[in-house]
Amino acid sequence: MQKIPLSKCFVNDEVRNAAIRALESGQYILGKECKAFEEEIAAHTGTKHCILGSSWTMIVYMLHLAQEVKPGDEIIVPSHTAFPTMEPLIHCGAKPVFVDIDDTFCMDVDQVEAAITPRTVGIIPVHLYGHPVNVDRILAIASKHKLWVIEDCAQAQGAKYNGKTVGSMGNFGAYSFFPSKNLTVLGDGGCLTTNDDALAEKVRMLRNHGRKDKYLHEFTGFNVRFNEIQGAIGRVMLKHLDGFNDQRRAVAARYNQRLKGLVVTPKEMPWAKAVYHMYVIRVQKRDELQKFLKEKGIETGIHYPVPNHQQPAVTSKFSNIPSLPKTEAAVKEILSLPVHGEMPVEDADKVCDAIAEFHGRK
Ligand SMILES: *Cc1c(COP(=O)(O)O)cnc(C)c1O
C-alpha cells in the first residue's frame, strides 16, 4: 500500500543545481543569492523591503528589539497558533494577551478591541493554516488605537486578502522557511517584509552584529544571518510557490466536495484566497479517525493539541489568563489531512474514501 504523507518537500534538479551553484560561488553568507532572494520576495509580496534571517522566530525577535518592545508592554495574539508566534515578545518581557478564534480558526477580530488596554503596543494576527484573517478590520482597530501590526505569514506565503498578498498590509509581515511551510529553503530560515525604511535598516543591522559596515558597529547586535545555499534554493522554491499553492487549492476543493456532510470542512471567507498550508477538518471521534487513517497508511496531524494559553511556558509566567472556550473546544476535534504542493488529487480521493469508510458510508 502506497503511504500518503501529511506533507512533502519539493526537490528536483533545479533545486540541486541551485545549491551547487551557490556552493561553487565561493561566497556563503549574505551574498548575491541572498540579495536576489530578498528582492524577489519583496516583489512577490509587494513591499519595499525584505530582510532574511535565520528563522521566523529570530527575525521577529530582531524586529521587536528594533521596535523597542519592553517589559510591561502587551501584545494581542491568538492562542491557537504555533508556539513561536509569542516567543520573541516574551523574550522582550512583554505579555501575550490572547484572543479566541472564529470559524476560520483565525483570531476572532470581534474580540480584539476588548483586549486593548493602555499598555497594548501591537497586534500579531496569524494567517493560520494559510487562511488570511480579516486584515481590514484589524488595521482599522490598530490605526484607531495607534498600534502596530505584524502579520504572521509563516503558514500563508502567497495567500491573498482581497487580492493583496499577505505580508504587505500590516506594518510588517513575517515568513518562515521551515521545511513544512508552503515556501521552504529545505532548512531553517525566515524573513520580514515591510515598507518601513528606518526599522528595516535597524533590523538589517541587528541581524549582523549591529554593523554599519565591516568594522563599524553602531550597536550590539546578533548573528541572525542567512546562507547563500539556502538563498539559492529558496529562489527556485519561490518560482514554484504560486503553482504549488494552486495545487494545494485543488486538493482542498476535492476534499471540500467529498467530505461535505461527513465532517466539518474548513471555511474560506469571501475576502480570502487561502493557500491551505494545512487542510483542517473538525470531527468528534478525532482520535479514532486518526488511528483508522494511520492503519491505512494515511498520515495526519493535530495543529495544535495544546493551546498556547495553556502551555507551561506561559502559565508559569503569566497569571489571570482567561479561558478561550472556542479554542479549547477546537483542539479536541481538529485533524490536519495530507496536503502539499505536489499532491495528486487522486490521493485526496483515497483519503476521502477512507474517511467515508470510517463513517460507515462505503
Ligand atoms: C512555523 C511558524 C512559526 C515559526 O517559524 P520558525 O521559522 O520555525 O521560527 C511562527 N508562526 C507560525 C504560525 C508558524 O507556523
PDBQT file of the ligand as one rigid body, heavy atoms in Angstrom, charges set to zero:
ROOT
HETATM    1  C1  LIG A 401       6.451  27.857  11.837  1.00  0.00    +0.000 C 
HETATM    2  C2  LIG A 401       5.789  29.001  12.469  1.00  0.00    +0.000 A 
HETATM    3  C3  LIG A 401       6.498  29.993  13.148  1.00  0.00    +0.000 A 
HETATM    4  C4  LIG A 401       7.971  29.887  13.471  1.00  0.00    +0.000 C 
HETATM    5  O1  LIG A 401       8.806  29.801  12.395  1.00  0.00    +0.000 OA
HETATM    6  P1  LIG A 401      10.363  29.408  12.584  1.00  0.00    +0.000 P 
HETATM    7  O2  LIG A 401      10.969  29.753  11.249  1.00  0.00    +0.000 OA
HETATM    8  O3  LIG A 401      10.390  27.941  12.866  1.00  0.00    +0.000 OA
HETATM    9  O4  LIG A 401      10.915  30.210  13.683  1.00  0.00    +0.000 OA
HETATM   10  C5  LIG A 401       5.813  31.105  13.622  1.00  0.00    +0.000 A 
HETATM   11  N1  LIG A 401       4.481  31.218  13.451  1.00  0.00    +0.000 NA
HETATM   12  C6  LIG A 401       3.752  30.267  12.835  1.00  0.00    +0.000 A 
HETATM   13  C7  LIG A 401       2.282  30.468  12.664  1.00  0.00    +0.000 C 
HETATM   14  C8  LIG A 401       4.376  29.117  12.334  1.00  0.00    +0.000 A 
HETATM   15  O5  LIG A 401       3.639  28.184  11.732  1.00  0.00    +0.000 OA
ENDROOT
TORSDOF 0
